[in-house]
Amino acid sequence: MTRVAVALSGGVDSAAAAYLLLRSGHEVFGVTMLVTGEEGKRAAEVAEKLGIPHFVFDLRREFVQEVVKPFVEAYLAGLTPNPCVWCNRKLKFGLLLEEALKLGADFLATGHYARVWFDLDRKRYLLARGRDRRKDQSYFLYPLSQRQLARVLFPLGERTKAESLALVKELGLSLREESQDICFLKGGDYRELVKAMAQEKVKPGPILDPQGKRIGTHRGLAFYTVGQRRGLRYAWGKPYYVLALDPRRNALIVGPEEMLYRPFCRVEEVNFILFERPTGPFAAAVQVRYTSPPVPATVLPEGDRVAKVEFASPQRAVTPGQAAVFYQEDLVVGGGTIAPYESDG
């Protein structure tokens, strides 16, 4: 019998995943990582209802070190980070997976809407979008290694959200929906967190037009992201948007909307899943933020874990710090972090 640890958060999706595994005849136990301090009680209630053992691991210190601090540092560096990607790679499918294996698990299952399997022809584990495209979470999983993918299960990969809700209702559980907010902000504003942790580094600076002329003063780079218009408290005669952030000069570059469109971007810390490394340029549909549709592009490898993405048509507000994930149909080819514009050279 396969022994499966399920990462229980106390939400609908992880409960549905655990229930499906139990119904399939697996030996199931729950594991929960404490990162905000609120997850343990809710997850314990789910485990009790399911009648499965439950283990809690306090990873709050590691969470601050691996996710919260880098999140703040990224904003100070003029980036717009994606902390869920870091958390998946280093904590959920890193430390929590290792703890589950120590407890004798063969696999760690989560409530992600994604699919994973071993491809005999390629001799690799592949990652693909979940069947419910509206809930697909493969975008956040692109950094996973072959070793990690070999040990994970996504029971909801072939299910829809509606089916998951029905499963939980069948169990008689009344659970919260998983939040779309960043968990450690608790619905708050990331700017307040940045100020609280690094107030001395959030300083006013010049607002520059595309020609480098100073046309105003910003409140601190952490308050802005590429594509933003709201919060620019000046009347320049026409709408201006944030085009770039320059932490070296502590400068905010603004300009008209048409200048937000970029024909290419560079991507760093690239991880490939479909193959170990590409033999040359390849076509892909590239998704530059979770809420945006993938767009046709050519990916050109440029050395160790770096690639250039040339879009078939210019894309609006391609934001440094966000993930760019490469797809071929439903398969995740790989992905990485969009690099600051100054490295576009």
C-alpha positions in Angstrom: 0.0 0.0 0.0 1.3 3.4 -0.9 1.9 5.7 2.1 1.1 9.3 1.2 1.5 12.5 3.3 -0.9 15.2 2.4 0.0 18.8 3.0 -3.0 20.0 4.9 -3.7 23.7 5.1 -7.2 23.6 6.5 -8.6 24.7 3.2 -10.9 23.1 0.7 -8.3 21.8 -1.8 -6.0 20.0 0.5 -8.9 18.4 2.3 -10.4 17.2 -1.0 -7.0 15.8 -2.1 -6.7 13.8 1.2 -10.2 12.5 0.8 -9.6 11.3 -2.7 -6.5 9.5 -1.7 -8.3 7.8 1.2 -11.1 6.7 -1.1 -8.5 5.2 -3.5 -7.1 3.0 -0.8 -3.9 4.8 0.1 -2.5 5.0 3.6 -2.8 8.7 4.3 -1.5 11.0 7.0 -1.5 14.8 7.2 1.4 17.2 7.5 1.2 20.9 8.1 3.8 23.6 8.0 3.3 26.5 10.3 4.3 29.6 8.6 1.9 32.2 9.9 0.9 30.3 13.1 -2.8 29.9 12.1 -2.7 26.8 10.0 -2.4 24.1 12.7 -5.8 24.3 14.2 -7.8 24.3 11.0 -5.7 21.5 9.5 -6.0 19.4 12.7 -9.8 19.7 12.4 -9.7 18.3 8.8 -7.4 15.4 9.9 -9.7 14.5 12.7 -12.7 14.5 10.4 -10.8 12.3 8.0 -9.6 10.0 10.8 -5.9 10.3 9.8 -2.7 11.0 11.8 -1.5 14.6 11.7 1.9 16.1 12.1 2.8 19.8 12.4 6.1 21.3 11.7 7.0 24.8 12.9 8.7 26.4 9.9 8.1 30.1 10.9 11.8 30.9 11.2 12.6 29.3 7.9 9.6 31.0 6.3 10.9 34.4 7.4 14.4 33.6 6.2 13.5 32.0 2.8 10.4 33.9 1.8 9.5 37.0 3.8 13.0 38.6 3.9 13.7 37.9 0.2 10.2 39.4 -0.5 11.1 42.6 1.2 14.6 42.7 -0.3 13.1 42.2 -3.8 10.9 45.2 -3.4 13.8 47.3 -2.2 15.7 46.3 -5.3 12.9 47.5 -7.6 11.4 44.1 -8.3 7.9 42.7 -7.9 8.4 39.3 -6.4 6.4 36.1 -6.5 6.8 34.6 -3.0 4.6 31.5 -3.7 7.2 30.3 -6.1 9.9 30.5 -3.4 7.7 28.9 -0.8 6.9 25.9 -3.1 10.5 25.3 -4.0 12.2 25.7 -0.6 9.5 25.0 2.0 6.5 23.0 0.8 8.4 20.7 -1.7 11.7 21.3 0.1 11.6 21.1 3.9 8.1 19.7 4.3 8.7 17.0 1.7 11.8 16.0 3.5 9.9 15.7 6.8 7.2 13.7 5.2 9.8 11.2 3.8 11.4 10.9 7.2 7.9 9.8 8.5 7.9 7.0 5.9 5.9 8.6 3.2 6.3 7.5 -0.4 4.9 10.7 -1.7 3.8 14.2 -0.6 0.4 15.2 -2.1 -1.0 18.7 -2.2 -4.2 20.4 -3.3 -2.6 22.0 -6.4 -4.5 22.0 -9.6 -1.7 20.6 -11.8 -0.6 17.2 -13.2 2.6 15.3 -13.0 3.7 11.9 -14.4 6.8 10.0 -15.6 7.3 10.0 -19.3 8.9 6.7 -20.4 10.2 8.1 -23.8 11.8 11.1 -22.2 12.7 9.3 -19.0 11.7 12.4 -17.1 8.9 13.6 -14.8 6.7 16.0 -16.6 4.5 18.8 -15.2 1.3 20.0 -16.9 -1.6 22.3 -16.4 -4.5 21.1 -14.3 -7.7 20.1 -16.2 -9.5 23.1 -14.6 -7.7 25.8 -16.5 -9.3 28.6 -14.4 -7.7 27.1 -11.3 -4.5 25.8 -12.9 -1.5 26.4 -10.6 1.4 24.9 -12.7 2.7 28.5 -13.1 3.9 28.4 -9.4 5.5 25.0 -9.7 8.0 25.5 -12.6 11.1 25.5 -10.3 10.5 22.0 -9.0 13.4 19.6 -9.7 13.1 16.0 -11.1 13.8 14.7 -7.6 10.9 16.8 -6.2 8.5 15.9 -9.0 9.3 12.2 -8.4 7.9 12.4 -4.9 4.8 14.5 -5.4 1.1 13.8 -6.2 -1.5 16.2 -7.3 -4.9 14.4 -6.8 -6.9 17.4 -8.0 -5.0 17.6 -11.4 -7.9 15.9 -13.2 -10.6 17.6 -11.1 -12.4 20.9 -11.2 -12.9 23.2 -8.3 -16.6 22.5 -8.3 -15.8 18.8 -7.9 -13.4 19.6 -5.0 -16.2 21.6 -3.3 -18.6 18.7 -3.7 -16.1 16.3 -2.1 -15.7 18.5 0.9 -19.4 18.9 1.2 -19.7 15.1 1.1 -17.3 15.0 4.0 -19.5 17.3 6.0 -16.7 19.9 6.4 -17.3 23.6 6.4 -14.0 25.0 5.2 -12.7 28.4 4.0 -11.7 28.9 0.4 -8.0 29.2 -0.2 -7.1 32.8 -0.2 -5.6 34.4 -3.4 -3.8 36.9 -1.2 -0.2 36.5 -0.1 -0.6 34.4 3.1 1.7 36.4 5.3 0.1 39.7 4.5 -3.3 38.5 5.8 -5.1 40.8 3.3 -2.9 43.7 4.2 -0.7 45.9 2.0 2.8 44.6 1.2 4.0 48.2 1.4 3.3 48.3 5.1 5.4 45.1 5.6 8.3 46.6 3.6 8.2 49.8 5.7 8.0 47.8 9.0 11.0 45.6 8.1 13.1 48.2 6.3 11.8 51.6 6.9 15.2 53.2 6.8 15.7 51.9 3.2 12.4 53.2 1.8 13.4 56.7 0.8 11.9 59.4 -1.5 13.6 59.9 -4.8 13.3 61.4 -8.3 10.6 60.7 -10.8 12.2 60.8 -14.3 10.6 61.0 -17.7 11.9 58.8 -20.5 14.5 61.4 -21.4 15.8 61.5 -17.8 14.3 64.8 -16.9 13.1 65.1 -13.2 9.4 65.7 -13.1 8.5 64.8 -9.6 9.4 63.0 -6.4 8.3 59.5 -5.4 7.6 58.2 -1.9 9.9 55.2 -2.1 10.4 52.5 -4.8 8.7 49.9 -2.8 5.4 51.7 -3.3 5.5 51.1 -7.1 5.5 48.4 -9.7 5.8 48.4 -13.5 2.5 49.3 -15.3 1.2 51.2 -12.2 -0.7 54.5 -12.7 -2.5 54.9 -9.4 -0.4 56.6 -6.8 1.4 58.9 -9.3 0.2 62.1 -7.7 1.1 64.6 -10.4 -0.8 66.2 -13.2 1.5 65.9 -16.2 -1.1 66.7 -18.8 -1.5 63.1 -19.9 -1.6 59.7 -18.2 1.9 58.5 -17.2 2.7 54.9 -16.0 5.6 53.4 -14.2 8.0 52.1 -16.9 10.9 51.0 -14.7 12.4 51.2 -11.3 16.1 52.1 -10.9 17.3 51.2 -7.4 20.9 52.4 -8.2 19.7 56.0 -8.5 16.5 55.4 -6.4 14.7 56.7 -9.4 11.2 56.0 -10.8 10.9 56.1 -14.6 7.5 57.0 -15.9 6.1 57.6 -19.4 3.1 57.1 -21.7 1.3 53.8 -21.9 2.7 52.9 -25.3 6.1 52.7 -23.8 5.0 49.9 -21.4 5.1 47.4 -24.3 8.2 45.4 -24.7 9.3 43.1 -27.5 11.4 40.9 -25.3 12.7 40.2 -21.8 15.5 38.3 -20.2 14.8 35.5 -17.7 17.2 34.4 -14.9 17.4 31.3 -12.6 15.8 29.2 -15.4 14.7 25.7 -14.5 13.7 23.3 -17.3 11.4 20.4 -16.8 10.6 19.0 -20.2 14.3 18.4 -20.9 17.5 18.8 -19.0 18.6 21.6 -21.2 17.6 22.9 -24.6 19.7 22.3 -27.6 18.8 25.7 -29.1 15.9 28.2 -29.4 12.4 26.9 -29.2 8.9 28.1 -29.6 6.6 28.3 -26.5 3.6 30.1 -25.1 5.0 32.3 -22.3 3.0 33.4 -19.3 4.6 36.4 -17.6 2.2 36.6 -14.7 -0.3 34.3 -13.1 -3.3 36.3 -14.2 -2.2 36.8 -17.8 -2.8 34.4 -20.7 0.3 32.8 -22.3 1.5 34.4 -25.5 3.5 33.1 -28.4 7.2 33.6 -28.1 10.6 32.2 -28.9 12.9 31.3 -26.0 16.6 31.7 -26.7 19.0 30.1 -24.2 21.9 32.4 -23.3 24.1 30.4 -21.1 23.8 28.9 -17.6 20.2 29.3 -16.4 19.6 32.5 -18.5 17.3 32.9 -21.5 16.0 35.6 -23.7 12.2 35.6 -24.5 11.3 37.3 -27.8 7.5 37.8 -27.9 5.6 37.4 -31.2 4.1 40.9 -30.4 5.2 43.4 -27.8 3.7 42.7 -24.3 2.4 45.3 -21.8 4.1 45.7 -18.4 6.4 42.7 -18.4 7.5 43.1 -14.7 10.9 42.3 -13.3 10.7 39.9 -10.4 7.7 38.0 -11.7 7.9 34.5 -13.1 7.9 33.8 -16.9 6.8 30.3 -17.5 7.2 28.5 -20.8 4.5 26.1 -22.1 4.1 23.8 -25.1 0.4 23.1 -25.1 -0.3 22.0 -21.5 3.2 20.9 -20.7 5.5 23.1 -18.6 8.8 23.4 -20.5 10.3 25.5 -17.7 10.5 29.0 -16.4 12.5 31.6 -14.5 12.4 35.1 -13.0 12.1 38.1 -15.3 15.3 40.1 -15.0 15.6 43.9 -14.4 15.5 45.9 -17.5 19.0 47.3 -17.1 20.4 43.8 -17.9 18.5 43.8 -21.2 21.5 45.4 -22.9 
